[in-house]
C-alpha cells in the first residue's frame, strides 16, 4: 500500500527556471516541481497532523523559530538582541555564529532520519510511507 501511495505522490514534472548570469551554467538555474493535486493535498494533511502532534508532545525546542506558527525572524532578532544587551550589561563577552542551513535536509542521511523518527513517535506504517517518499 505504501509503495502505491509513494508512486502517486512522487510523480512530478521538473522545470528548470533560469536565474541569472550565464545561461550555459547549471548552477544558474533553479528547479520547480509541478506536483499532482493529490500529493499537495496529502502533503498538507500530513504536515498539519505531524505539526499538531509535535506541538502537543512538546518536541520543538523553545528557540526553534523556523517553520512554526507565531514564530518569525522578528522573534529571533528580538531574542538575540535581548541576549546581547543583557550580556553587555553584565560586562560579559558575546559572540554570534550564523549558519545557513537552507540545504541541510538535502545532506541528511535518510536512514538516520527514519531511525530517529521511529524512536520518537512514528508507526511502522507511516515510516514505510515516508521511506518510500524519500527513495
C-alpha positions in Angstrom: 0.0 0.0 0.0 2.7 2.5 1.0 4.5 1.9 -2.3 1.4 2.7 -4.3 0.9 5.9 -2.4 4.6 6.9 -2.9 4.4 6.2 -6.6 1.4 8.6 -7.0 2.9 11.3 -4.8 6.4 11.2 -6.2 5.4 11.9 -9.8 6.3 15.4 -10.7 7.3 17.5 -13.7 10.5 19.3 -13.0 11.1 22.5 -15.0 14.4 24.4 -14.9 14.0 28.2 -14.4 16.8 30.5 -15.4 18.0 32.8 -12.6 20.8 35.0 -13.9 24.3 35.5 -15.5 25.5 32.6 -17.7 22.6 30.5 -19.1 25.1 27.7 -20.0 26.0 27.0 -16.4 23.7 24.6 -14.5 24.1 26.5 -11.1 22.3 29.5 -12.6 19.0 27.5 -12.8 16.6 26.6 -10.1 14.1 23.8 -10.5 10.4 23.9 -10.0 8.5 20.7 -9.5 4.9 20.6 -10.6 3.1 18.1 -8.4 -0.2 16.3 -8.7 -3.1 17.8 -6.8 -3.4 14.7 -4.6 0.2 15.0 -3.5 -0.3 18.6 -2.5 -3.5 17.7 -0.5 -1.9 14.7 1.2 1.2 16.8 2.0 -1.0 19.4 3.7 -2.8 16.8 5.7 0.4 15.1 6.8 2.0 18.4 7.7 -1.0 19.5 9.7 -1.2 16.3 11.7 2.5 16.0 12.2 2.9 19.6 13.3 0.0 19.3 15.7 1.4 16.1 17.2 4.9 17.6 17.6 3.4 20.7 19.2 1.3 18.6 21.7 4.3 16.4 22.5 6.5 19.4 23.1 9.1 18.1 20.6 10.0 21.6 19.3 12.9 23.4 21.0 11.7 26.7 22.6 14.4 28.6 20.5 13.3 27.0 17.2 11.7 29.8 15.2 11.7 28.5 11.6 8.6 26.8 10.2 6.5 27.4 13.3 3.3 29.3 13.6 3.6 32.6 15.5 7.4 32.4 15.3 9.3 34.5 12.8 12.6 36.2 12.1 11.4 39.1 14.3 11.2 36.7 17.3 14.8 35.5 16.7 16.1 39.0 16.2 14.4 40.2 19.4 15.7 37.3 21.5 19.2 37.7 20.1 19.3 41.5 20.7 17.9 40.9 24.2 20.7 38.4 25.0 23.4 40.6 23.6 22.2 43.6 25.6 21.9 41.5 28.7 25.4 40.2 28.3 26.7 43.7 27.7 25.0 45.0 30.9 26.8 42.2 32.8 30.1 43.1 31.1 30.2 39.6 29.5 31.7 38.7 26.1 29.2 37.9 23.4 29.7 36.0 20.2 27.3 35.1 17.4 27.5 32.3 14.9 25.2 32.4 11.9 24.7 29.3 9.8 22.9 28.9 6.5 21.1 25.6 6.8 18.9 26.0 3.7 20.3 22.9 2.1 20.5 20.9 5.4 17.7 18.4 4.5 19.4 17.5 1.3 22.5 16.3 3.1 20.9 14.3 5.9 21.2 10.6 5.9 17.7 9.3 5.3 18.4 6.1 7.3 19.4 8.1 10.3 16.3 10.3 9.9 14.0 7.3 9.8 15.7 5.6 12.8 15.4 8.8 14.8 11.7 9.2 13.9 11.0 5.5 14.8 12.3 6.1 18.3 10.2 9.3 18.7 6.7 8.7 17.5 6.2 7.2 14.1 4.3 4.0 13.5 5.9 1.4 11.2 3.2 2.0 8.6 3.9 5.8 8.4 7.6 5.1 8.4 7.1 2.9 5.4 5.3 5.7 3.6 8.0 8.2 4.5 10.7 5.8 3.4 9.1 5.3 0.0 8.8 9.1 -0.4 12.5 9.6 0.4 13.6 7.0 -2.1 
